[in-house]
Amino acid sequence: MSQSDLKKVRLSVHKNIGNKVKIRANRGRHKIDVTEGVISQTFPSIFLVEVENELNETTQTLSFSYTDVLTRDVQMQLI
């Protein structure tokens, strides 16, 4: 994993702020979370995704690191 790879992922996520994404996160021990949300903000080490809960109509903010995207612990797909 090099700095240029990290910069590419960071730039790609930053370009898609406001776009809807499907995120598949590997939480370990065969636990995989699949959520859909909107990329809301980016920071130097992490990015935030706003997820709407349809049952009680609230929003939740999830944070992911760019390193997790590079190591494929988090997989993103534009919707």
C-alpha angles and dihedrals in degrees: 000000000000135000091251091057090050091049091051092053092045092050093046092052092045091054090055099054107141094023123118116247138183112224126199110192124189106216096180134256092058093304113137124177120202117193139160122219148131125273103241108173142001129211132180094270106016143027130213128229122195112217122191118218106215096195098064098012097241132133126232126197117219124190127211132179125232089231090062089055091051093049090045094240084124121038121192130197126183114234 
